[in-house]
Amino acid sequence: MTRLFGIIFCTILIYISTCLPTLARQSLPVDTGKVTASLISSHDSVAPGQSFYVALRTDLDEGWHTYWRNPGDSGEPVQINWILPSNMSAGDIHWPLPKPIPTGPIVNYGFEGTPLFPVEFIAPANAKTGDILTLKSEFYYLVCKDVCIPENGTAQILIEIGDTVTDDEWREPIEKALELSPRKAGVNGAIDNANNRIQMTFTDLPKGDVSKSYFFPYPQGVLQHSQPQEVQIGADGLRLETAPDYLWDEGDIPKNISGILTYTDNGIYRGVEVDLTVNSTVDIGAISSSKASPSIGDITVWSALIGAFLGGIILNIMPCVFPILSLKALSLAKTAHNDRSANRKSAWAYTIGVLTTFILIAIILVIIKSTGAQIGWGFQLQSPKIVGWLAILLFVIGLNLLGVFEFGAGLQNTGASLTKKDGFAGSFFTGALAVIVATPCTAPFMATAIGYALAQPALIMFIVFIALGFGFALPFLILGYMPALLTILPKPGPWMVRFKECLAFPMFAAAIWLVWVLSFQAGANGVAIILTSTMFMAFAIWLFKAHAKWTKILAGLAICIALSLPVTLSPSAATPSLDPVTAQTDTQIWSQEAVAQNLAQGRSVFVDFTAAWCVTCKVNERLVLNTKAVQTLFSETQTTILIADWTNKNDVIASELQRYGRAGVPLYLVFTPKTGAEKGIVLPQTLSYDVIKEALEN
Amino acid sequence: MRRVFIPITLAAFMLAQPSLAKIDTGAKVSDMVVTDANGMTHNLSDYTGKRIILEWTNHGCPYVKKHYSTNNMQNLQKQTTANGDTVWLSVISSAKGKQGYLTGAEATLKNIKRGAEPTDVILDPAGVMGRKFSAKTTPHMYIIDETQTLVYQGAIDDNRSANPKSVQGAKNYVLAALEDLEAGIAVQDATTSPYGCSIKYAR
């Protein structure tokens, strides 16, 4: 019964709305299904010859969307057909700013919520006061969620000729919509297709943040809507890079392509209309930052923090940290059966040592960055001096572990006393040492996080580094608070001495590795210098065993010599001789030109960004790249291997790493004739045969 | 924890797996094994020497309905396959549970009811074939020539509306392409923007 009444009521309403003119500034709303549509006007009455706006207002059900003038990969634009008095005509739709709406692998351009579509009208100049203008519209839109429904309807609105009276309710929303509707603002733009990549360059940008800009082209077929647009900010402008679509294939591309460039101003999402000149570029000055654009997988502060934290935890089991951690484990084993509060103190001291060192590294990075230099993670080990000192330090610790000498009280703060002292200083310096030695290892997750951090303001960078430090220290912090875990260890006894001595050998191994690194950085002379240093160090330790005063002075002198010798180390002039992928396959030195050349010859390219001090790189080379299977794969797929060696400081390589959002090595790229030379496929940091195969064959 | 992992993994693998890589018009279509409504597998290369017309479809989509309710699609199927040298494959890439998904038996029944006569219906609920061809909409049309070269991809015609009346008078790109092929000349409109509903891929 009520239903019947409802139907009758609706019929009456529809009858009224279509037949009886009512002087409302909003037409009766039409519920077309998923959308409620109406016409609204900026004015209640207008003078003859005056301009005013009428908008189609569409109120979409939650989760449903309609489409922009270029609907993207599918869909159909909102359409309005006006039926007007004979002496009137309608202007163009002032389109609202669209947003990308991804559905699976498809990206559409459209609207959600309550978009308005304002259109300008001019009252006929010969109209008389008291005349009524009847503006009727037939509208049509495709509205989609999981499924699509075409909906349409008609609505009409009546405007009186008379004094100028704006509408209380609707003038403001219409003005707001007009203000947000993108218009030209003097932005220069150009578009070019080079090596199957679209480059859009813009200068004279509007005021605001363009780091997440996106370009919506008016025509279809210019760029692939589903591909991310990568943002690069230059001193004088902006560059967006993405994949071209079919218009470029057949020379059908028009001379000019218009569209909307988005940006944010004070947190408000805005856009400007830009005409792009085809097959040209505008100069945007020096590139300052590069970031993938909003549509997919943008890394946020939070994911960077979590990534850094997880990366820190994983660092604990990376090969470069392991020897140091065995030291810490030993010191814990000593206290395991003693005092619980001492355990906690020592865990915290270790944590603070780790954090302090990470913060120091961050400070140094900020300082170096402010001078404009290109640096990245692992930069400490790019200096042969630091590598030299580290080698000496590890050698001395090894001797100490072997029981060659014991530290005196006066030396307790040198950081090497860590195994002797269970106190605060000992744990603190273990933490510091662990971080320094950990730097050559980039754990999975950490690379993206640090790459992100380096491109951020100092504060965010510090926070990311602190998260990294906490992750790194976490296992020992847990041990400090859960002594139950420590009771698993056997009771203290003579075994501890043997265990301690045994730990000397990983130390020596780490020292040998550093000397090996040094051999690439400073050549044979560098190796000789550092081995001489270690000899002086051993000599000093031997002298300390005698108690005469003059032997101590002499010992001090020997230490001075040992520590100052590495200062003379400098990067050798010789070109890098690093040859990590040694087998028969075609191996060349990396350069961007080399990538392009090989592609031009129809070959694929595998780029190995590596460094002698990068342990992850070495592991990948040993376990994956140098295996017969992978080498065969490379030769079968006609792949050239290009080595980018970052053992020493190299700005070209650093900026290339930055282009891929990385701060350090390893980075593995695959270029195939399909990808073009501009942007390779990034492989994960832990390589496998399947990953390489898939990338090469894709 | 999972929510946290996803953005990171996404960031790491984003560039490694482009979501829709397109096959350029003029490129060869490599081997591709597909399954039809009867559960039989075919390799597209088995059809070497014949012309293949691919039609992405979704019976619930208004743009597909436009072409079936007007018998436009059925007529096109009959007309193009009459010579026996052309194979028409209707492809359903809707994921299970989404609009347009049909089992083999349902798809066959559907076609009997509406008088459609494709050579076969290909079931692609995982979206493998759809993604390989970068199919975006229903309908989305492809023509592969006798040498397994992709010679046309895009819309069925030039009226991008869901209104059934718009079929009349529209330029049918598939027929035009076939005429060009018959005349032995290169297809003039070899790539157009497809229109219609987005394909309801498995995510």
Boltz contact constraints between the chains, C-beta under 6 A:
constraints:
  - contact:
      token1: [A, 73]
      token2: [B, 136]
      max_distance: 6.0
  - contact:
      token1: [A, 74]
      token2: [B, 136]
      max_distance: 6.0
  - contact:
      token1: [A, 74]
      token2: [B, 137]
      max_distance: 6.0
  - contact:
      token1: [A, 74]
      token2: [B, 196]
      max_distance: 6.0
  - contact:
      token1: [A, 74]
      token2: [B, 198]
      max_distance: 6.0
  - contact:
      token1: [A, 103]
      token2: [B, 198]
      max_distance: 6.0
  - contact:
      token1: [A, 104]
      token2: [B, 201]
      max_distance: 6.0
  - contact:
      token1: [A, 104]
      token2: [B, 203]
      max_distance: 6.0
  - contact:
      token1: [A, 105]
      token2: [B, 19]
      max_distance: 6.0
  - contact:
      token1: [A, 105]
      token2: [B, 20]
      max_distance: 6.0
  - contact:
      token1: [A, 106]
      token2: [B, 136]
      max_distance: 6.0
  - contact:
      token1: [A, 106]
      token2: [B, 198]
      max_distance: 6.0
  - contact:
      token1: [A, 147]
      token2: [B, 99]
      max_distance: 6.0
  - contact:
      token1: [A, 148]
      token2: [B, 197]
      max_distance: 6.0
  - contact:
      token1: [A, 150]
      token2: [B, 62]
      max_distance: 6.0
  - contact:
      token1: [A, 150]
      token2: [B, 162]
      max_distance: 6.0
  - contact:
      token1: [A, 220]
      token2: [B, 193]
      max_distance: 6.0
  - contact:
      token1: [A, 221]
      token2: [B, 193]
      max_distance: 6.0
  - contact:
      token1: [A, 226]
      token2: [B, 19]
      max_distance: 6.0
  - contact:
      token1: [A, 226]
      token2: [B, 20]
      max_distance: 6.0
  - contact:
      token1: [A, 246]
      token2: [B, 191]
      max_distance: 6.0
  - contact:
      token1: [A, 297]
      token2: [B, 10]
      max_distance: 6.0
  - contact:
      token1: [A, 297]
      token2: [B, 11]
      max_distance: 6.0
  - contact:
      token1: [A, 297]
      token2: [B, 14]
      max_distance: 6.0
  - contact:
      token1: [A, 299]
      token2: [B, 11]
      max_distance: 6.0
  - contact:
      token1: [A, 303]
      token2: [B, 7]
      max_distance: 6.0
  - contact:
      token1: [A, 303]
      token2: [B, 8]
      max_distance: 6.0
  - contact:
      token1: [A, 306]
      token2: [B, 4]
      max_distance: 6.0
  - contact:
      token1: [A, 307]
      token2: [B, 8]
      max_distance: 6.0
  - contact:
      token1: [A, 448]
      token2: [B, 11]
      max_distance: 6.0
  - contact:
      token1: [A, 681]
      token2: [B, 16]
      max_distance: 6.0
  - contact:
      token1: [A, 682]
      token2: [B, 15]
      max_distance: 6.0
  - contact:
      token1: [A, 682]
      token2: [B, 16]
      max_distance: 6.0
